[in-house]
């Protein structure tokens, strides 16, 4: 049996240790599985991971060998240093406290430093939670926690199976989604952020998924001067969040 071992990236390897981690209260962030692994234990592990909403990423053996130089048995997992929150519970709690919801949704922002910086701004701006998808989002590891200056220990992060379904749930709860995109006609300064709101941002390479854009209630842009077409996503999130702060303070 492979012994459970961790490195600075919160890594666990081996079929049995990863299975134990999934059964325990530890929060497994991502699971890499060798693409040609067909044993019964591997199938059981995959089913359990998917049941728990853990991303299962199929990869060639060469990829796993780069991730882990130990006897990984075709399975390498990364645990999260934080516990993920449930978005429906957060929404209920916010309304129970008579607060105006402010959520931030990130569509496949995959740079850990950007994610850490976003978390730091979100916590400082009073954001109630950051919402990310199970697949395609940045790993929450020691580096992202460090970049967040510890904010990730205090800011609820909700990992959801479907951003689209979450947008529908938030809308049904009276929280519209505003997609922040440079293609919008309105600006964040003409968008009402005193109301309940979910701000949606995409990654720098592809932006927001077109399907999610269609689901958003509104679109808003950050006005740009000069020859650069867009801001770094972490900076853009900070600008939009603090426009919400400004409007809410001004409204009293």
C-alpha positions as a Markdown table, in Angstrom:
| # | Residue | x | y | z |
|---|---|---|---|---|
| 1 | Unk | 0.0 | 0.0 | 0.0 |
| 2 | Unk | 1.3 | 3.4 | -0.9 |
| 3 | Unk | 1.8 | 5.6 | 2.1 |
| 4 | Unk | 0.1 | 8.9 | 2.2 |
| 5 | Unk | 2.5 | 11.8 | 1.7 |
| 6 | Unk | 2.1 | 15.5 | 1.3 |
| 7 | Unk | 4.3 | 18.1 | -0.3 |
| 8 | Unk | 4.1 | 21.9 | -0.3 |
| 9 | Unk | 1.2 | 21.7 | -2.9 |
| 10 | Unk | -0.9 | 19.5 | -0.5 |
| 11 | Unk | -0.4 | 16.5 | -2.7 |
| 12 | Unk | -1.7 | 13.0 | -1.9 |
| 13 | Unk | -0.8 | 10.0 | -4.2 |
| 14 | Unk | -1.8 | 6.4 | -4.4 |
| 15 | Unk | -5.2 | 4.7 | -4.7 |
| 16 | Unk | -5.7 | 3.9 | -1.1 |
| 17 | Unk | -4.5 | 7.2 | 0.4 |
| 18 | Unk | -6.6 | 9.2 | -2.1 |
| 19 | Unk | -9.7 | 7.1 | -1.3 |
| 20 | Unk | -9.1 | 7.7 | 2.4 |
| 21 | Unk | -8.8 | 11.4 | 1.8 |
| 22 | Unk | -12.2 | 11.4 | -0.1 |
| 23 | Unk | -13.9 | 9.5 | 2.7 |
| 24 | Unk | -12.5 | 11.8 | 5.3 |
| 25 | Unk | -13.4 | 15.4 | 6.0 |
| 26 | Unk | -10.5 | 16.7 | 4.0 |
| 27 | Unk | -11.4 | 18.9 | 1.1 |
| 28 | Unk | -9.9 | 17.4 | -2.1 |
| 29 | Unk | -9.6 | 20.1 | -4.8 |
| 30 | Unk | -8.5 | 18.2 | -7.9 |
| 31 | Unk | -7.9 | 14.6 | -8.8 |
| 32 | Unk | -5.6 | 13.5 | -11.6 |
| 33 | Unk | -6.1 | 9.9 | -12.8 |
| 34 | Unk | -4.1 | 8.0 | -15.4 |
| 35 | Unk | -6.3 | 7.7 | -18.5 |
| 36 | Unk | -5.7 | 4.0 | -19.0 |
| 37 | Unk | -6.4 | 3.0 | -15.4 |
| 38 | Unk | -9.2 | 0.3 | -15.4 |
| 39 | Unk | -9.0 | -1.5 | -12.1 |
| 40 | Unk | -12.1 | -1.9 | -9.9 |
| 41 | Unk | -10.6 | 0.3 | -7.2 |
| 42 | Unk | -9.9 | 3.0 | -9.8 |
| 43 | Unk | -13.5 | 2.9 | -11.0 |
| 44 | Unk | -14.7 | 3.1 | -7.4 |
| 45 | Unk | -12.4 | 6.0 | -6.7 |
| 46 | Unk | -13.7 | 7.8 | -9.8 |
| 47 | Unk | -17.3 | 7.3 | -8.9 |
| 48 | Unk | -16.8 | 8.5 | -5.4 |
| 49 | Unk | -14.9 | 11.6 | -6.6 |
| 50 | Unk | -17.7 | 12.6 | -9.0 |
| 51 | Unk | -20.3 | 11.9 | -6.3 |
| 52 | Unk | -18.5 | 14.4 | -4.1 |
| 53 | Unk | -18.2 | 16.9 | -6.9 |
| 54 | Unk | -14.4 | 16.6 | -7.1 |
| 55 | Unk | -12.9 | 17.3 | -10.5 |
| 56 | Unk | -11.4 | 14.1 | -12.1 |
| 57 | Unk | -8.9 | 15.0 | -14.7 |
| 58 | Unk | -7.7 | 12.1 | -17.0 |
| 59 | Unk | -4.1 | 12.4 | -17.9 |
| 60 | Unk | -1.3 | 10.3 | -19.5 |
| 61 | Unk | 1.2 | 8.5 | -17.2 |
| 62 | Unk | 3.9 | 11.1 | -18.2 |
| 63 | Unk | 1.8 | 13.9 | -16.8 |
| 64 | Unk | 1.3 | 12.1 | -13.5 |
| 65 | Unk | 5.0 | 11.3 | -13.4 |
| 66 | Unk | 5.8 | 15.1 | -13.6 |
| 67 | Unk | 3.2 | 15.8 | -10.9 |
| 68 | Unk | 4.6 | 13.2 | -8.6 |
| 69 | Unk | 7.9 | 11.3 | -8.7 |
| 70 | Unk | 6.7 | 8.7 | -6.1 |
| 71 | Unk | 4.8 | 5.5 | -6.7 |
| 72 | Unk | 1.5 | 7.2 | -7.4 |
| 73 | Unk | -0.3 | 4.1 | -8.8 |
| 74 | Unk | -1.9 | 6.3 | -11.5 |
| 75 | Unk | -3.7 | 8.7 | -9.0 |
| 76 | Unk | -2.5 | 12.1 | -7.7 |
| 77 | Unk | -4.8 | 14.4 | -5.7 |
| 78 | Unk | -4.4 | 17.9 | -4.4 |
| 79 | Unk | -6.2 | 18.9 | -1.2 |
| 80 | Unk | -7.4 | 22.4 | -0.5 |
| 81 | Unk | -6.2 | 24.3 | 2.6 |
| 82 | Unk | -9.7 | 25.6 | 3.0 |
| 83 | Unk | -13.2 | 24.1 | 3.3 |
| 84 | Unk | -15.6 | 25.0 | 0.6 |
| 85 | Unk | -18.9 | 26.6 | 1.4 |
| 86 | Unk | -22.4 | 25.9 | 0.1 |
| 87 | Unk | -23.8 | 28.7 | -2.0 |
| 88 | Unk | -27.5 | 28.1 | -1.0 |
| 89 | Unk | -26.6 | 28.2 | 2.7 |
| 90 | Unk | -24.6 | 31.5 | 2.2 |
| 91 | Unk | -27.5 | 33.1 | 0.3 |
| 92 | Unk | -30.0 | 32.1 | 3.1 |
| 93 | Unk | -27.6 | 33.4 | 5.8 |
| 94 | Unk | -27.1 | 36.8 | 4.0 |
| 95 | Unk | -30.9 | 37.4 | 3.8 |
| 96 | Unk | -31.4 | 36.3 | 7.4 |
| 97 | Unk | -28.9 | 39.0 | 8.5 |
| 98 | Unk | -30.8 | 41.6 | 6.3 |
| 99 | Unk | -27.7 | 42.3 | 4.3 |
| 100 | Unk | -27.6 | 43.2 | 0.6 |
| 101 | Unk | -26.0 | 40.3 | -1.3 |
| 102 | Unk | -22.7 | 40.9 | -3.1 |
| 103 | Unk | -21.3 | 37.8 | -4.9 |
| 104 | Unk | -18.4 | 37.3 | -7.2 |
| 105 | Unk | -18.5 | 34.5 | -9.8 |
| 106 | Unk | -15.3 | 33.5 | -11.7 |
| 107 | Unk | -15.6 | 31.6 | -14.9 |
| 108 | Unk | -12.4 | 29.5 | -15.2 |
| 109 | Unk | -10.0 | 32.0 | -13.7 |
| 110 | Unk | -7.1 | 29.6 | -13.5 |
| 111 | Unk | -4.1 | 31.6 | -12.4 |
| 112 | Unk | -3.5 | 31.0 | -8.6 |
| 113 | Unk | -2.0 | 34.4 | -8.0 |
| 114 | Unk | -4.8 | 36.2 | -9.8 |
| 115 | Unk | -7.2 | 34.1 | -7.7 |
| 116 | Unk | -5.4 | 35.0 | -4.5 |
| 117 | Unk | -5.5 | 38.7 | -5.3 |
| 118 | Unk | -9.2 | 38.5 | -6.2 |
| 119 | Unk | -9.9 | 36.9 | -2.9 |
| 120 | Unk | -8.1 | 39.6 | -1.0 |
| 121 | Unk | -10.0 | 42.3 | -2.8 |
| 122 | Unk | -13.3 | 40.4 | -2.4 |
| 123 | Unk | -12.9 | 40.1 | 1.4 |
| 124 | Unk | -11.9 | 43.7 | 1.8 |
| 125 | Unk | -14.9 | 44.9 | -0.2 |
| 126 | Unk | -17.4 | 42.9 | 1.9 |
| 127 | Unk | -18.2 | 40.3 | -0.8 |
| 128 | Unk | -20.2 | 37.5 | 0.7 |
| 129 | Unk | -18.7 | 34.7 | -1.3 |
| 130 | Unk | -16.6 | 33.9 | -4.4 |
| 131 | Unk | -18.2 | 31.3 | -6.7 |
| 132 | Unk | -16.1 | 29.0 | -8.9 |
| 133 | Unk | -16.7 | 26.0 | -11.1 |
| 134 | Unk | -15.5 | 22.5 | -10.2 |
| 135 | Unk | -13.6 | 22.2 | -13.5 |
| 136 | Unk | -11.2 | 24.8 | -14.9 |
| 137 | Unk | -10.7 | 27.0 | -11.9 |
| 138 | Unk | -7.4 | 27.9 | -10.2 |
| 139 | Unk | -6.1 | 25.4 | -7.6 |
| 140 | Unk | -6.5 | 26.7 | -4.1 |
| 141 | Unk | -3.1 | 26.0 | -2.6 |
| 142 | Unk | -0.4 | 27.5 | -0.5 |
| 143 | Unk | 0.5 | 30.0 | -3.2 |
| 144 | Unk | -3.0 | 31.3 | -3.7 |
| 145 | Unk | -3.5 | 31.6 | 0.1 |
| 146 | Unk | -0.3 | 33.5 | 0.4 |
| 147 | Unk | -1.2 | 35.8 | -2.4 |
| 148 | Unk | -4.5 | 36.4 | -0.8 |
| 149 | Unk | -2.7 | 37.5 | 2.4 |
| 150 | Unk | -4.7 | 35.0 | 4.3 |
| 151 | Unk | -8.1 | 36.2 | 3.0 |
| 152 | Unk | -9.0 | 32.7 | 1.7 |
| 153 | Unk | -9.2 | 31.6 | 5.3 |
| 154 | Unk | -12.0 | 34.0 | 6.0 |
| 155 | Unk | -13.8 | 34.4 | 2.7 |
| 156 | Unk | -16.4 | 31.8 | 1.7 |
| 157 | Unk | -15.5 | 30.0 | -1.5 |
| 158 | Unk | -18.3 | 28.0 | -3.2 |
| 159 | Unk | -17.3 | 25.3 | -5.7 |
| 160 | Unk | -20.4 | 24.5 | -7.9 |
| 161 | Unk | -21.0 | 21.8 | -10.5 |
| 162 | Unk | -22.7 | 24.3 | -12.9 |
| 163 | Unk | -22.2 | 28.1 | -13.0 |
| 164 | Unk | -25.3 | 28.3 | -15.2 |
| 165 | Unk | -27.5 | 26.5 | -12.6 |
| 166 | Unk | -26.1 | 28.7 | -9.9 |
| 167 | Unk | -27.0 | 31.8 | -11.9 |
| 168 | Unk | -30.6 | 30.5 | -12.1 |
| 169 | Unk | -30.7 | 29.8 | -8.4 |
| 170 | Unk | -29.4 | 33.3 | -7.6 |
| 171 | Unk | -31.8 | 34.9 | -10.0 |
| 172 | Unk | -34.7 | 33.0 | -8.3 |
| 173 | Unk | -33.5 | 34.3 | -5.0 |
| 174 | Unk | -33.6 | 37.9 | -6.3 |
| 175 | Unk | -29.9 | 38.2 | -7.1 |
| 176 | Unk | -29.3 | 39.1 | -10.7 |
| 177 | Unk | -26.0 | 38.4 | -12.4 |
| 178 | Unk | -24.1 | 41.2 | -14.2 |
| 179 | Unk | -21.5 | 40.0 | -16.6 |
| 180 | Unk | -18.4 | 42.2 | -16.6 |
| 181 | Unk | -17.2 | 42.3 | -20.2 |
| 182 | Unk | -15.5 | 44.9 | -22.4 |
| 183 | Unk | -18.1 | 44.4 | -25.1 |
| 184 | Unk | -20.9 | 45.8 | -22.9 |
| 185 | Unk | -22.6 | 49.1 | -23.7 |
| 186 | Unk | -23.2 | 50.1 | -20.1 |
| 187 | Unk | -20.4 | 50.7 | -17.6 |
| 188 | Unk | -20.0 | 49.6 | -14.0 |
| 189 | Unk | -20.6 | 53.3 | -13.1 |
| 190 | Unk | -24.1 | 53.3 | -14.6 |
| 191 | Unk | -25.0 | 49.9 | -13.3 |
| 192 | Unk | -27.0 | 49.7 | -10.1 |
| 193 | Unk | -24.9 | 47.9 | -7.5 |
| 194 | Unk | -26.8 | 49.1 | -4.4 |
| 195 | Unk | -29.2 | 46.1 | -5.1 |
| 196 | Unk | -28.4 | 42.4 | -4.6 |
| 197 | Unk | -25.9 | 41.5 | -7.3 |
| 198 | Unk | -23.7 | 38.7 | -8.6 |
| 199 | Unk | -20.7 | 40.0 | -10.6 |
| 200 | Unk | -19.5 | 37.6 | -13.3 |
| 201 | Unk | -15.9 | 37.6 | -14.6 |
| 202 | Unk | -14.2 | 35.4 | -17.2 |
| 203 | Unk | -10.6 | 34.4 | -17.6 |
| 204 | Unk | -8.2 | 36.7 | -19.6 |
| 205 | Unk | -7.7 | 34.2 | -22.5 |
| 206 | Unk | -11.3 | 33.4 | -23.4 |
| 207 | Unk | -13.4 | 35.8 | -21.3 |
| 208 | Unk | -16.9 | 34.7 | -20.1 |
| 209 | Unk | -18.4 | 31.6 | -21.7 |
| 210 | Unk | -21.1 | 32.7 | -24.3 |
| 211 | Unk | -23.7 | 30.5 | -22.6 |
| 212 | Unk | -23.2 | 32.2 | -19.3 |
| 213 | Unk | -23.2 | 35.6 | -21.0 |
| 214 | Unk | -26.7 | 34.9 | -22.4 |
| 215 | Unk | -27.8 | 33.9 | -18.9 |
| 216 | Unk | -26.6 | 37.1 | -17.3 |
| 217 | Unk | -29.3 | 39.7 | -16.6 |
| 218 | Unk | -27.1 | 42.6 | -17.7 |
| 219 | Unk | -23.6 | 43.4 | -19.0 |
| 220 | Unk | -21.2 | 46.1 | -17.8 |
| 221 | Unk | -17.8 | 47.3 | -18.8 |
| 222 | Unk | -14.9 | 49.1 | -17.1 |
| 223 | Unk | -14.2 | 52.1 | -19.3 |
| 224 | Unk | -10.7 | 52.0 | -20.8 |
| 225 | Unk | -8.4 | 54.8 | -21.9 |
| 226 | Unk | -5.3 | 54.4 | -24.0 |
| 227 | Unk | -4.4 | 51.4 | -26.2 |
| 228 | Unk | -4.7 | 48.5 | -23.8 |
| 229 | Unk | -8.1 | 46.7 | -24.4 |
| 230 | Unk | -8.6 | 45.2 | -20.9 |
| 231 | Unk | -7.3 | 45.0 | -17.4 |
| 232 | Unk | -5.8 | 42.0 | -15.6 |
| 233 | Unk | -8.8 | 40.1 | -14.2 |
| 234 | Unk | -7.7 | 40.5 | -10.6 |
| 235 | Unk | -7.5 | 44.3 | -11.1 |
| 236 | Unk | -10.8 | 44.4 | -12.9 |
| 237 | Unk | -12.5 | 42.5 | -10.1 |
| 238 | Unk | -11.1 | 45.0 | -7.6 |
| 239 | Unk | -12.4 | 47.9 | -9.6 |
| 240 | Unk | -15.9 | 46.5 | -9.9 |
| 241 | Unk | -16.2 | 45.4 | -6.3 |
| 242 | Unk | -15.1 | 48.8 | -5.1 |
| 243 | Unk | -17.6 | 50.5 | -7.3 |
| 244 | Unk | -20.2 | 48.5 | -5.5 |
| 245 | Unk | -18.7 | 49.6 | -2.2 |
| 246 | Unk | -18.8 | 53.3 | -3.4 |
| 247 | Unk | -22.4 | 53.1 | -4.4 |
| 248 | Unk | -23.5 | 51.4 | -1.2 |
| 249 | Unk | -21.6 | 53.9 | 1.0 |
| 250 | Unk | -23.0 | 56.8 | -1.0 |
| 251 | Unk | -26.6 | 55.4 | -0.6 |
| 252 | Unk | -26.1 | 55.4 | 3.2 |
